[in-house]
């Protein structure tokens, strides 16, 4: 599993990666500079936000207290 900073660096730089988020979802980028996708039972689904917006969502999700 990548650290949060490693994941943000991979998203911003366009690197390929496969990792598990703290909420249990798996996300991946299989081609350089391609879209970041969520891995589901039925295949890959591109995330609705990409790039720095996705990085912001990942950081915000970690800062939000669990209910």
Secondary structure, 3 states (H helix, E strand, C coil): CCCHHHHHHHHHHCCCEEEECCCCCEEEECCCCCCCEEEECCEEEECCCCHHHHHHHHHHHHHCCCC
